[in-house]
Amino acid sequence: MASTEEAVVGEAFEGLSKEKLLELLRAMLVSRRFEEKTAESYQMGKIGGFCHLYIGQEAVAAGAIGALREDDYVITAYRDHAQALVRGVSPRKVMAELYGRIDGCSRGAGGSMHMFDSSVNFMGGHGIVGTHLPIATGVGYAIRYRQTDQVCLCFFGDSVVNGGPFHEAFNMTAKWELPVVYIVENNSYGMGTDIDRVAAVDELFQRACAYQGKRAEQVDGQDVLAVYGAVQRAVERARTEKRPTFIEAQTYRYLGHSMSDPAHGVYRSREEVAEERERDPINTFVDRLTEAGVLTDEDVEAMDREIIAEVEEAAEFADASPVPGPEEIYAHVYSDEYRGGPDGRDAWR
Amino acid sequence: MAVITYRDALNRALREEMERDDGVFLLGEEVGEYDGAYKVSKGLLDQFGEWRVRDTPIAENGFAGLGVGAAMVGLRPVVEFMTWNFALLAYDAIVNSAAKMYHMSGGQYNVPIVFRGPGGSALQLAAQHSQVPDPWYANIPGLKVCAPATPADALGLLKTAIRDDDPVVFIEGELLYNVKGEVPDGEHLVPIGVAEVKRPGADVTIVAHGKMVHVALQAAEQLAKQLEVEAEVVDLRSLRPLDTAGVVESVRRTNRAVVVEEGWPISGIGAQVVDDIQREAFDSLDAPVARVSGLDVPMHYARSLEKIIVPGPEPVIEAVKHVCYLD
């Protein structure tokens, strides 16, 4: 893997404790099992709207968020279930949000694309491609303004690198030396368009070269330890030197862009997807851990059973949670007593 | 009471609020070293330093989004657009991010931010630099919208907007910066969503906001002199919330109304005001409500045509004569 400054070579397991390794594995497994349950519930009609699953990309959220402190900030795009879970939003709250229930992390107002939880500094869940990159810049600005040593971690998809907000955000973040770590989850496809068909750059991380002071690095996004290592270095640099970093994590999504889209078809072949599944981030990490004697197969199975039970319980919780009542309609349009709509405007509703 | 310009009133509002709350900061093109394209931020960089008075690149969507992010974690940004024409590039940040964040997050992330700058036409700036953005923002739930006409309201409304916990779109008049008026000496706050009678009168209500308040006042003076018609001029001051009660109260006394705006007629602010009047004061009306607006065209550069396209006192006088059955 390449870097604009130097080759980055991680040692085996990055010197991490067994506890940390298990945390990373668990984060990936929770993401996987949760999304499998989400697909099932969606097909049963319990979840509506646009719903983008994360299956195949788990190492990116797990490795990246695993390198953060509790008081750091996380912001992402609409493929946000796993980021929320890894950041510490409970499966119950995320599933209830998908079900459009009052116990959801956004009280049923956001749904799949708009997960928020201020108690763990999880800042969404943004549905317009690229729009949240300048928001992350603003969080970085606020950190420097207040002279604290937090970091903002911003995830986004590969299509973002071709749009204006990417460049506007990168320019300001680099110029004002803001502690933001940007990580592109390059799964090669913007919906059904191969990135190579629309981007005038082969390696996305090279896009950061236009901005002095912004370090860029490319990592194997299917290797949770590689992601963890890269983000940890970037976070440290942001904390101590107030410098931003751009990380390209090369990953792959196994399913369609959203629940409405096919997994393969005109833009990619069934064989390609099958081939990519061979470097599954969870299976390869499990193999490394068991081969090194960190875990046994039984340990992994036990963890998996426990997670499946937790996800099933989350779905039951979501199903039992009340739907939002009409009192929620105007509840959070404004934070003061102004309700919106002149008196009588909707008297016939 | 001191007499100061609209520009200096805005400057005073910014200075007072930045002194009061160290979370308030200003960002935008040319706001620092250059003192602002219209000199609204004169002297603020020297007093508060670059982290609180930030010159930005010409990247409206970027720095507006930056403001949203900073506001989500508790700062109180004031984002200056050199003009609202350029803010079209930031419409996504304002509408999709700022206005919806509190709602989408189930009440977890409010966005205490002010977006401000001049709107409306000035003099011969042609189509892309001469337009009225007011209805584009007044239509959006989650935003509040102010459009002050006088120095006192500019001061009091901007201070209130900065203290508001929700996003406020603050539309100044490009031709109002040099307008002078009396401003209270001490702390002066004007509530958002409350109209004000700028000239009392018994015969007809003229509703206006921003620059058109001055046009309405000129028309009212001429009406009094020429026809002995006493027009009451109601300045909306805010477009969301809209002070329906204030407008209706006046119309119930005068029984006639003319609604004036600088912008385009279709789905304009005036359409909303007229709907409020017909709904709440139908039985008080002695004539159908008349609207005066800018003409339904992109602005011409030629001064000869610009003067026709932007409403002056003449069409307002004609509309008043019409609703008073004097034409």
Interface residues (C-beta under 8 A of the other chain):
Chain A: Y73 I75 G104 C105 S106 R107 G108 A109 G110 H114 F116 D117 S118 M123 G124 G125 H126 G127 I128 T131 H132 L133 P134 I135 A136 T137 G138 V139 G140 Y141 A142 R144 Y145 G164 P165 E168 A169 N171 M172 K175 W176 A331 H332 V333 Y334 S335 D336 Y338 G340 G341 P342 D343 G344
Chain B: F25 W51 R52 R54 T56 P57 A59 N61 G62 F63 A64 G65 L66 G67 V68 G69 A70 A71 M72 V73 G74 L75 P77 D92 A93 N96 S97 M101 Y102 H103 M104 S105 G106 G107 Q108 Y109 N110 P141 G142 K144 D164 D165 D166 G193 P241 L242 T244 A245 D276 R279 E280
